[in-house]
Amino acid sequence: MILTVTANPALDVTYRTSALRPGESHRVGVVARSAGGKGINVARVLHALGEDPVCLGFLGGSTGAVISDLLARAGIRQEFLPVEGLTRTTVTVVDDAGATVLNEPGPEVSAADWRALADVALTLLSPGDVLVISGSTPPGTPPEAVPTLVRDAVEQDVRVVVDTSGPTLLAAAAAGAHVLKPNAEELRAATQITDVHAAAGALLDRGAGLVVVSLGEDGVVAVSGAGQARRTWTAAAPEVLTGNPTGAGDAAVAAIARALDTGLPGTGDEAGLVARRLHDVVALSGAAVVAPVAGDFDVSTYQRLLARTEVKESHATR
């Protein structure tokens, strides 16, 4: 089973217009509303691939009710916990130049809310399952909430993937997350190291098993191991893709989670499982760029990229 935790979900509203001009009124050509937040986007991609993920997180108010209804209609299983306050709305404006995203902060949560979430997660998970923790944390989240959940899941022989930023990314590494999936900007901001390989190495030294870094048009780089045994894999799409990049990282996490879900528990080969499917990570994230809404992907693009993307491995020392 793959369980995705979205602590700060959102009702995603996407507007499509030809050009975004600050200070001017715009006519919106296409409007889409979907259940969002990074973990939910991961679950939606997995569901479209034929998997049966479960969504867990916090929902509040009328916005939360809309998200729950959208997921129920899509047939995606959910175990959300109710909180006070209103679940946030995220607005994405997509034009010919790219995407502009406006993120609300989300409702306040408490340490007790997080303890309840962890209890549900650890009850649902079994050895060999995959736990995905994605996105920002809402206001009021204790700094120990995410690393404690990571550590407890790892001790339960659950494979853990974390896609977050800042101090939470560092804490997840120290807690022993099997895979971290930052983008290059998040990686540099968290580690204060400019070189991507050195920055990934810093997270490995803290305790992470594998670091997969999204590099935009340049694809992904995956780094594992320590010192002389450090290994690096790279993969990039064989063509330039344009569209809405906001869901590309979530699609990449979906591919990583699916790769981990294929292995037997207790083997310790998480890096190998992901590295062997790194072309799938690139293909699925590229197909998400072509799709207009985060959490979706274009099937034909995915199949084309999957057949043409190559994975290269190298050994490197620090």
C-alpha positions as CSV (number, residue, x, y, z in Angstrom):
1,M,0.0,0.0,0.0
2,I,1.0,3.6,-0.6
3,L,-0.1,6.1,1.9
4,T,0.3,9.8,1.1
5,V,0.2,12.4,3.8
6,T,-0.9,15.9,2.8
7,A,-0.8,17.9,6.0
8,N,-1.8,21.2,4.2
9,P,-4.1,20.2,1.4
10,A,-5.7,22.8,-0.9
11,L,-8.6,23.3,-3.3
12,D,-6.6,23.9,-6.5
13,V,-8.0,26.5,-8.8
14,T,-6.2,26.8,-12.2
15,Y,-6.8,29.6,-14.6
16,R,-5.6,29.5,-18.2
17,T,-5.0,32.7,-20.1
18,S,-2.8,33.7,-23.0
19,A,-0.7,36.2,-21.1
20,L,-0.5,37.3,-17.4
21,R,-0.1,41.1,-17.2
22,P,0.2,42.4,-13.6
23,G,-2.1,45.3,-12.9
24,E,-4.6,44.5,-15.7
25,S,-7.9,42.6,-15.9
26,H,-7.9,39.3,-17.7
27,R,-10.4,37.0,-19.4
28,V,-9.9,33.4,-18.3
29,G,-10.2,30.9,-21.0
30,V,-10.2,27.7,-18.9
31,V,-11.0,27.2,-15.2
32,A,-10.3,23.9,-13.4
33,R,-10.9,23.0,-9.8
34,S,-9.4,19.9,-8.3
35,A,-8.4,18.4,-5.0
36,G,-4.8,19.5,-4.4
37,G,-1.8,19.7,-2.2
38,K,1.3,17.8,-3.1
39,G,0.5,14.4,-1.4
40,I,-3.0,14.5,-2.9
41,N,-1.5,15.2,-6.4
42,V,0.8,12.2,-5.8
43,A,-2.2,10.0,-5.0
44,R,-4.2,11.2,-8.0
45,V,-1.3,10.3,-10.3
46,L,-0.9,6.9,-8.7
47,H,-4.7,6.3,-9.0
48,A,-4.5,7.1,-12.7
49,L,-1.7,4.5,-13.1
50,G,-4.0,1.8,-11.6
51,E,-2.7,1.9,-8.0
52,D,-4.9,2.2,-5.0
53,P,-3.3,4.8,-2.7
54,V,-4.8,6.2,0.5
55,C,-4.8,9.9,1.3
56,L,-4.3,11.1,4.9
57,G,-4.1,14.7,6.2
58,F,-6.2,17.5,7.7
59,L,-9.3,19.0,6.2
60,G,-11.5,21.8,7.6
61,G,-14.6,23.8,6.7
62,S,-16.4,24.0,3.4
63,T,-13.2,23.9,1.3
64,G,-12.2,20.7,3.0
65,A,-15.7,19.2,2.3
66,V,-15.2,20.0,-1.4
67,I,-11.8,18.3,-1.5
68,S,-13.2,15.2,0.2
69,D,-16.1,15.1,-2.3
70,L,-13.8,15.4,-5.3
71,L,-11.6,12.6,-4.1
72,A,-14.7,10.4,-3.3
73,R,-16.0,11.0,-6.8
74,A,-12.7,10.0,-8.3
75,G,-12.6,6.8,-6.3
76,I,-9.5,7.6,-4.2
77,R,-9.5,6.3,-0.7
78,Q,-9.1,8.9,2.1
79,E,-8.6,9.0,5.9
80,F,-8.6,12.8,6.5
81,L,-8.9,14.1,10.0
82,P,-11.1,17.1,10.7
83,V,-9.6,20.4,12.1
84,E,-10.9,23.8,13.0
85,G,-10.5,26.5,10.3
86,L,-10.8,26.5,6.6
87,T,-8.7,24.4,4.3
88,R,-6.7,26.7,2.0
89,T,-7.2,27.5,-1.7
90,T,-4.3,27.6,-4.2
91,V,-4.7,29.6,-7.4
92,T,-2.5,28.8,-10.4
93,V,-2.5,31.1,-13.4
94,V,-1.1,29.4,-16.5
95,D,-0.1,31.5,-19.5
96,D,2.2,31.0,-22.5
97,A,5.2,31.9,-20.4
98,G,4.6,29.4,-17.6
99,A,2.7,29.3,-14.3
100,T,2.2,31.7,-11.4
101,V,1.1,30.2,-8.1
102,L,-0.6,31.9,-5.2
103,N,-0.5,29.8,-2.0
104,E,-2.6,30.5,1.1
105,P,-1.1,29.4,4.4
106,G,-3.7,27.0,5.5
107,P,-5.5,26.5,8.9
108,E,-3.9,26.2,12.3
109,V,-3.2,22.7,13.6
110,S,-1.9,21.5,17.0
111,A,0.5,18.9,18.4
112,A,-2.6,16.9,19.3
113,D,-3.8,16.9,15.7
114,W,-0.4,15.6,14.6
115,R,-0.4,12.9,17.2
116,A,-3.8,11.7,15.9
117,L,-2.5,11.8,12.3
118,A,0.5,9.7,13.3
119,D,-1.6,7.2,15.1
120,V,-3.8,6.7,12.0
121,A,-0.8,6.5,9.7
122,L,1.0,3.8,11.8
123,T,-2.2,1.8,12.2
124,L,-2.8,1.7,8.4
125,L,0.8,0.9,7.4
126,S,2.4,-2.5,7.4
127,P,6.1,-3.6,6.8
128,G,6.9,-3.0,3.1
129,D,4.3,-0.3,2.6
130,V,5.3,3.1,1.3
131,L,4.6,6.4,3.2
132,V,4.8,9.6,1.2
133,I,5.0,12.9,3.1
134,S,4.7,15.8,0.7
135,G,4.4,19.5,0.7
136,S,4.3,22.3,3.3
137,T,3.1,21.9,6.9
138,P,0.2,24.1,8.2
139,P,0.7,26.8,10.8
140,G,1.1,25.5,14.3
141,T,2.9,22.3,13.3
142,P,5.5,21.3,15.9
143,P,9.0,21.0,14.4
144,E,9.3,17.4,15.6
145,A,6.0,16.3,14.0
146,V,7.3,15.2,10.6
147,P,10.7,13.7,11.7
148,T,8.9,11.7,14.5
149,L,6.5,10.3,11.9
150,V,9.4,9.4,9.6
151,R,11.3,7.7,12.4
152,D,8.4,5.7,13.6
153,A,7.5,4.5,10.1
154,V,11.1,3.5,9.4
155,E,11.2,1.5,12.6
156,Q,8.0,-0.2,11.4
157,D,9.9,-1.3,8.2
158,V,7.9,1.2,6.1
159,R,9.6,2.9,3.2
160,V,9.4,6.6,3.5
161,V,9.6,9.3,0.8
162,V,9.6,12.9,1.8
163,D,9.1,15.9,-0.6
164,T,9.4,19.1,1.5
165,S,11.7,22.0,2.1
166,G,13.6,24.0,4.7
167,P,14.4,22.7,8.2
168,T,11.8,19.9,7.7
169,L,13.8,18.5,4.8
170,L,16.9,18.4,7.1
171,A,15.0,16.8,9.9
172,A,13.5,14.2,7.6
173,A,17.0,13.3,6.5
174,A,18.2,12.9,10.1
175,A,15.2,10.8,10.9
176,G,16.3,8.3,8.3
177,A,13.9,8.9,5.4
178,H,14.6,6.4,2.6
179,V,14.2,8.9,-0.2
180,L,14.2,12.7,-0.2
181,K,12.9,14.5,-3.3
182,P,13.7,18.2,-3.3
183,N,14.1,20.4,-6.3
184,A,17.4,22.1,-6.9
185,E,16.3,25.4,-5.3
186,E,14.9,23.6,-2.2
187,L,18.0,21.6,-1.8
188,R,20.3,24.7,-1.9
189,A,18.1,26.6,0.4
190,A,18.0,23.8,3.0
191,T,21.7,23.0,2.9
192,Q,23.2,26.3,2.0
193,I,25.4,24.4,-0.5
194,T,25.4,25.5,-4.2
195,D,26.7,22.4,-5.8
196,V,23.8,19.9,-6.3
197,H,25.9,16.8,-5.7
198,A,27.6,18.2,-2.6
199,A,24.2,19.4,-1.2
200,A,22.7,15.9,-1.8
201,G,25.7,14.4,-0.1
202,A,25.0,16.6,3.0
203,L,21.5,15.1,3.3
204,L,23.0,11.6,2.9
205,D,25.5,12.4,5.7
206,R,22.6,13.3,7.9
207,G,21.0,10.0,7.4
208,A,18.9,9.9,4.2
209,G,19.1,6.8,2.1
210,L,18.7,8.4,-1.4
211,V,18.3,12.0,-2.6
212,V,16.5,12.5,-5.9
213,V,16.8,16.1,-7.1
214,S,14.5,17.6,-9.7
215,L,16.4,19.8,-12.2
216,G,13.6,21.1,-14.4
217,E,14.4,20.7,-18.1
218,D,17.7,19.0,-17.1
219,G,15.8,16.0,-15.6
220,V,16.8,14.4,-12.3
221,V,19.9,13.4,-10.5
222,A,19.8,10.6,-7.8
223,V,22.6,10.3,-5.3
224,S,23.2,7.5,-2.6
225,G,25.9,6.1,-0.5
226,A,28.8,7.6,1.3
227,G,32.4,8.6,0.6
228,Q,34.1,6.2,-1.9
229,A,30.9,4.2,-2.3
230,R,28.8,7.2,-3.4
231,R,26.7,6.5,-6.5
232,T,25.0,8.9,-8.9
233,W,22.3,8.3,-11.5
234,T,21.0,10.9,-14.0
235,A,18.2,10.9,-16.5
236,A,16.6,13.6,-18.6
237,A,13.7,13.8,-21.1
238,P,14.8,13.5,-24.7
239,E,12.7,16.6,-25.7
240,V,11.8,20.0,-24.4
241,L,8.3,20.1,-22.9
242,T,6.2,23.1,-22.2
243,G,3.0,23.7,-20.2
244,N,2.3,23.7,-16.5
245,P,5.2,22.5,-14.4
246,T,3.6,22.8,-11.0
247,G,2.6,19.1,-10.8
248,A,5.9,17.7,-12.2
249,G,7.5,17.1,-8.9
250,D,4.4,15.4,-7.5
251,A,4.4,13.0,-10.5
252,A,8.0,12.3,-9.9
253,V,7.3,11.3,-6.3
254,A,4.4,9.1,-7.5
255,A,6.9,7.2,-9.7
256,I,9.4,6.9,-6.8
257,A,6.7,5.6,-4.5
258,R,5.5,3.0,-7.1
259,A,9.1,1.9,-7.6
260,L,9.6,1.3,-3.8
261,D,6.3,-0.5,-3.6
262,T,7.6,-3.2,-5.9
263,G,10.4,-4.4,-3.6
264,L,10.3,-6.8,-0.7
265,P,10.5,-5.4,2.8
266,G,13.8,-5.5,4.7
267,T,16.1,-5.8,1.6
268,G,17.6,-2.3,2.1
269,D,17.7,-1.8,-1.7
270,E,15.6,1.3,-1.8
271,A,18.2,3.2,-3.9
272,G,18.4,0.4,-6.4
273,L,14.6,0.2,-6.7
274,V,14.4,3.9,-7.5
275,A,17.5,4.0,-9.7
276,R,16.2,1.2,-11.9
277,R,13.0,3.2,-12.5
278,L,14.5,6.7,-12.8
279,H,13.4,6.8,-16.5
280,D,9.9,6.4,-15.2
281,V,10.4,9.3,-12.8
282,V,11.4,11.5,-15.7
283,A,8.7,10.3,-18.1
284,L,5.9,10.7,-15.6
285,S,7.0,14.2,-14.5
286,G,7.4,15.3,-18.1
287,A,4.0,14.0,-18.9
288,A,2.6,16.0,-16.0
289,V,4.1,19.2,-17.5
290,V,2.0,18.7,-20.6
291,A,-1.2,18.2,-18.6
292,P,-3.1,21.4,-17.7
293,V,-3.7,20.6,-14.0
294,A,-1.4,19.4,-11.3
295,G,-2.2,15.8,-10.4
296,D,-2.8,14.8,-14.0
297,F,-0.5,13.6,-16.8
298,D,-0.7,13.1,-20.5
299,V,-0.7,9.3,-21.2
300,S,0.7,9.5,-24.7
301,T,3.6,11.8,-23.7
302,Y,4.3,9.5,-20.7
303,Q,4.5,6.4,-22.9
304,R,6.7,8.2,-25.5
305,L,9.1,9.5,-22.9
306,L,9.3,6.2,-21.1
307,A,10.5,4.5,-24.2
308,R,13.1,7.1,-25.0
309,T,14.6,8.2,-21.6
310,E,17.9,6.7,-20.6
311,V,19.4,6.4,-17.1
312,K,23.2,6.9,-16.7
313,E,25.2,5.8,-13.6
314,S,28.5,7.1,-12.3
315,H,30.6,6.6,-9.2
316,A,31.9,9.7,-7.4
317,T,33.7,10.6,-4.3
318,R,33.1,13.7,-2.2
